[in-house]
Amino acid sequence: MSKLGIGVLGVGAMGKRHAENIRRLVPQARLIAVADVAAEPTRRVAAELEIEHSFASLEEMLERKDIEAVVIATPDKFHSQDIQAAAAAGKQILCEKPLALNLADAHAALEAVAKAGVQLQMGFMRRYDPGYSSAMRRIEAGEIGEPVVFKSIGRDKDAPPISSYASRLNGMLFYNNTIHDFDLARWLMRDEVKEVQAYATVAIRPEVAEFGDIVAGVVNLKYGRGAIGNIESYVQAVYGYDVRTEIIGSKGSILVGSLQQTPVTFLTGEGGTQILASYFLDRFEDAYVAEVEDFVDSMLRDRAPRISGKEGLRALEIAVAAEQSYIQSKACTVGHAG
Ligand SMILES: NC(=O)c1ccc[n+]([C@@H]2O[C@H](COP(=O)([O-])OP(=O)(O)OC[C@H]3O[C@@H](n4cnc5c(N)ncnc54)[C@H](O)[C@@H]3O)[C@@H](O)[C@H]2O)c1
């Protein structure tokens, strides 16, 4: 089987990791180029990974015939337009979350993908995490019976600088962070969220309100078959990067995630300490590799990706309803258009 030629768009924290993984850890893929509007990091990443080609725009990169697939890791605001451009050029696509920042852009992206007859995989890498994927296997095997309650926590360690809010390049907390939990909420419960009720706060950093953002949010969920759920997101836990989920069923529960990054506890006269996860790239290190491996495998076998663009749309619909619920101070129905 020949290798899949890939170009990575965006060489920030996420795009650089994807490029490194493709270059070093996915033998079925060949990293052909990286592209980014920022010249210096693009040159640096290309040199570090010993690849010949780097570009200042997606359009230039798309001209290469040996690039069959594009990994999109630009800021959230550009995902829809980048998907549309890559699809029009006939490239297969792995796009970071969220699919888009509004439903019109999301539909435009999915229509472009359908029209071009290419594949789109969404970057919901948590589904590839060993903990989350084994939870799913056990849920599918019926080990906890009928899932009744979904609970999830997503806390970043340090809040972004105010300049990153001011740039307005990324979606507010529900779109940029909670979107992972909205995806898990559907996937692990094997049901659709029909209604949400969100509370959010700008306490401790009121200036983020000016940019339409929040520092913490809780979203209650009501499912189609009668289950319920709750998701908490927080931008600055301070102590670490803390992602945990619980699925409570009629015959048992599953707890995914732990505060510990490494299974070691240091005990001294002053007490005990542990090494806590502090960064998404460490906590989900294996998942990012498995995600790209699976994308490459699906593309080489001409198989639909495991996490389609439609899954990206469903999670986005929950984020949109959550934002509406917060703004309108009432429960909101989740729209399932198309
Ligand atoms: N799946 C995950 O766990 C996860 C984690 C972090 C980030 N992300 C997502 O990945 C994306 C990138 O996040 P990041 O943390 O790497 O951000 P970042 O700010 O570190 O990097 C973004 C890069 O995109 C480049 N860029 C900006 N506009 C561009 C354009 N029009 N064309 C080409 N390049 C452009 C910037 O120069 C920068 O190098 C975001 O959508 C984010 O939500 C996903």
The ligand as an SDF file (V2000), in Angstrom:
LIG
                    3D

 44 48  0  0  0  0  0  0  0  0999 V2000
   -7.8660   18.5880   19.8260 N   0  0  0  0  0  0  0  0  0  0  0  0
   -7.2540   19.2460   20.7820 C   0  0  0  0  0  0  0  0  0  0  0  0
   -7.0360   18.7400   21.8690 O   0  0  0  0  0  0  0  0  0  0  0  0
   -6.8080   20.6560   20.5470 C   0  0  0  0  0  0  0  0  0  0  0  0
   -5.8890   21.2410   21.4160 C   0  0  0  0  0  0  0  0  0  0  0  0
   -5.4500   22.5310   21.1360 C   0  0  0  0  0  0  0  0  0  0  0  0
   -5.9220   23.2060   20.0390 C   0  0  0  0  0  0  0  0  0  0  0  0
   -6.8380   22.6080   19.2260 N   0  0  0  0  0  0  0  0  0  0  0  0
   -7.3900   23.3200   18.0590 C   0  0  0  0  0  0  0  0  0  0  0  0
   -6.3460   23.4210   17.0890 O   0  0  0  0  0  0  0  0  0  0  0  0
   -6.4110   24.6800   16.4380 C   0  0  0  0  0  0  0  0  0  0  0  0
   -5.0780   25.3860   16.5980 C   0  0  0  0  0  0  0  0  0  0  0  0
   -4.8420   25.5990   17.9670 O   0  0  0  0  0  0  0  0  0  0  0  0
   -3.3890   25.9120   18.5170 P   0  0  0  0  0  0  0  0  0  0  0  0
   -3.4600   25.7610   19.9840 O   0  0  0  0  0  0  0  0  0  0  0  0
   -2.3580   25.1530   17.7560 O   0  0  0  0  0  0  0  0  0  0  0  0
   -3.2740   27.4700   18.1570 O   0  0  0  0  0  0  0  0  0  0  0  0
   -1.9690   28.3240   17.9230 P   0  0  0  0  0  0  0  0  0  0  0  0
   -2.3910   29.7430   18.0730 O   0  0  0  0  0  0  0  0  0  0  0  0
   -0.8500   27.7840   18.7540 O   0  0  0  0  0  0  0  0  0  0  0  0
   -1.6030   28.0490   16.3900 O   0  0  0  0  0  0  0  0  0  0  0  0
   -2.3790   28.4850   15.3150 C   0  0  0  0  0  0  0  0  0  0  0  0
   -1.4470   28.6160   14.0970 C   0  0  0  0  0  0  0  0  0  0  0  0
   -2.2420   28.9220   12.9610 O   0  0  0  0  0  0  0  0  0  0  0  0
   -1.5750   29.9480   12.2280 C   0  0  0  0  0  0  0  0  0  0  0  0
   -2.5690   30.6630   11.4350 N   0  0  0  0  0  0  0  0  0  0  0  0
   -3.3990   31.6400   11.8260 C   0  0  0  0  0  0  0  0  0  0  0  0
   -4.1850   32.0160   10.8050 N   0  0  0  0  0  0  0  0  0  0  0  0
   -3.8490   31.2460    9.7500 C   0  0  0  0  0  0  0  0  0  0  0  0
   -4.3170   31.1410    8.4190 C   0  0  0  0  0  0  0  0  0  0  0  0
   -5.3140   31.9120    7.9790 N   0  0  0  0  0  0  0  0  0  0  0  0
   -3.7190   30.2490    7.5910 N   0  0  0  0  0  0  0  0  0  0  0  0
   -2.6980   29.4770    8.0250 C   0  0  0  0  0  0  0  0  0  0  0  0
   -2.2320   29.5080    9.2930 N   0  0  0  0  0  0  0  0  0  0  0  0
   -2.8010   30.3840   10.1360 C   0  0  0  0  0  0  0  0  0  0  0  0
   -0.8710   30.7960   13.2760 C   0  0  0  0  0  0  0  0  0  0  0  0
    0.2050   31.5450   12.7150 O   0  0  0  0  0  0  0  0  0  0  0  0
   -0.4090   29.7250   14.2570 C   0  0  0  0  0  0  0  0  0  0  0  0
    0.8740   29.2380   13.9370 O   0  0  0  0  0  0  0  0  0  0  0  0
   -7.5930   25.4260   17.0760 C   0  0  0  0  0  0  0  0  0  0  0  0
   -8.7240   25.2810   16.2630 O   0  0  0  0  0  0  0  0  0  0  0  0
   -7.8160   24.7360   18.3970 C   0  0  0  0  0  0  0  0  0  0  0  0
   -9.1590   24.7670   18.8210 O   0  0  0  0  0  0  0  0  0  0  0  0
   -7.2640   21.3500   19.4530 C   0  0  0  0  0  0  0  0  0  0  0  0
  1  2  1  0
  2  3  2  0
  2  4  1  0
  4  5  1  0
  4 44  2  0
  5  6  2  0
  6  7  1  0
  7  8  2  0
  8  9  1  0
  8 44  1  0
  9 10  1  0
  9 42  1  0
 10 11  1  0
 11 12  1  0
 11 40  1  0
 12 13  1  0
 13 14  1  0
 14 15  2  0
 14 16  1  0
 14 17  1  0
 17 18  1  0
 18 19  2  0
 18 20  1  0
 18 21  1  0
 21 22  1  0
 22 23  1  0
 23 24  1  0
 23 38  1  0
 24 25  1  0
 25 26  1  0
 25 36  1  0
 26 27  1  0
 26 35  1  0
 27 28  2  0
 28 29  1  0
 29 30  1  0
 29 35  2  0
 30 31  1  0
 30 32  2  0
 32 33  1  0
 33 34  2  0
 34 35  1  0
 36 37  1  0
 36 38  1  0
 38 39  1  0
 40 41  1  0
 40 42  1  0
 42 43  1  0
M  CHG  2   8   1  16  -1
M  END
$$$$
